[in-house]
Amino acid sequence: MNDYPWFKKRGYLHFDSPMNEEQAYKLVSSPRNVITNSFYPFISHKLSIPKLKKDEDGKLTRDPKPREISYASHKDSHIFSYYAYLLNEKYEELLKNEFKSINNSVLAFRKLGKNNIDFAFQAFKYIKEVKNCTAIALDISNFFGNLDHKILKEKWCKVLGKERLPDDHFSVFKAITQYTTISRDKIYEEFNISLHTPRSNNRKKICSPKEFRELRNKNRTLFENKLFISNKNKGIPQGSPISALLSNIYMIDFDIKLNKKIMELQGLYLRYCDDILCIVPTSEIHNIKEFIEKEKEFIEKEIDNLNLKINSKKTEIISFEYDLNKQKIINEKRLQYLGFILHNESITIRPAAFTKYSRKMKRGVSLAKQTQRKYNRIRQKNNQDNKELFKKKLYTTYSHFGKRNFISYGKKAAKTMNSPQIRKQLKPLWKKLQSKIESE
């Protein structure tokens, strides 16, 4: 696998069958193969991600946020992965040499040996050091869906150090910008495939190449029913192996320009995908409100130059001031960043994360009990003794005994950030799990 760091085996059902490493390498290592490759449409489906928000009374409410995920065919995914690998090497080389200033500012989709805990703590630690400062937090609306193709092509050339894209890169560029999507539910219905067990009867792919061609050439009613949806002007599919890297490449000049601007103010600039955070010292600023508004307008103008838009509803301006009487930094409005909250030097995990954990834990325990009852009924019919609830997996998934779960993540955050408040948040979870297990 070290010979193919870009290779990832994918088990989903698509228009072609999965490929092994050698087959994938033979495909991607030849520019001619890439240029002549006929890219299949992406298959898309919507995930309803429940966002927890506080209403006017301060109560947590669910606000479902549908997110469309698109996935390419097996051969196309390997091509995207391979070219993402090649592009990433060039991109990282630029950030480590020519554009060192933004190497620690661009956080998402990079192998930095760090995670959200480290990134959030980087921001919080800076605030603690500066004391009197203001944070400007902004969010780009529909980031992946609004990437301008002309600008993307220009930045792609910049990373490669070319005036124009080589033919193989241009083929990949066309595939990721002039793409077609097909609804997973509709295509499954077209070929009588179950949504729940799509790979039953050892099914390897949705249909044969001949059946696919017939589908494309079928009466235009399919197009009228929007089985095939073409993208022409802007945007790239969210979920492809190359999309995340391209989003960073798209923003490279913005990152350089904004980071330079914030550094001149002795501030800190961080961008995590579509989340932008700028923290600037204000101890020597006379009219802070006017100063911050001017900086915010500068950022919005630069975003507008990229044909992107800031989601004004998510824009936050948070002021931090050192209180001599209390001997600590005070901020009336909480700063939320990457799942953590900073308020009056106290660092906590967002309450929504605990609500999500509790919901998953209750569902997991309930499912385990249903499974236990099901198999105990079978044992009773066979005159066998009942077995107790299998708790090992529950403990591994929902308690401190697990190494990669929400609790272990919280413990690491508490240790890294030296936060007794996070430890206090985590403390009741063990009792809640035990209570749910022991309840009827």
Secondary structure by P-SEA (a helix, b strand, c coil): ccccccbbbbccccccccccaaaaaaacccaaaaaaccccbbbbbbbbbbbbbbccccbbbbbbbbbbbbbbcaaaaaaaaaaaaaaaaaaaaaaacccccccccccccccccccaaaaaaaaaaaaaaaccbbbbbbbbccccccccaaaaaaaaaaaaccccccaaaaaaaaaacbbbbbcaaaaaaaacccccccccccccccccaaaaaaaaaccccccccccbbbbcccccccccccaaaaaaaaaaaaaaaaaaaaaaacbbbbbcccbbbbbbbccccccaaaaaaaaaaaaaaaaaaaccccccccbbbbbbbbbccccbbbbcbbbbccccccccccccccaaaaaaaaaaaaaaaaaaaaaaaaaaaaaaaacbbbbccccaaaaacccccccccaaaaaaaaaaaaccaaaaaaacaaaaaaaaaaacc
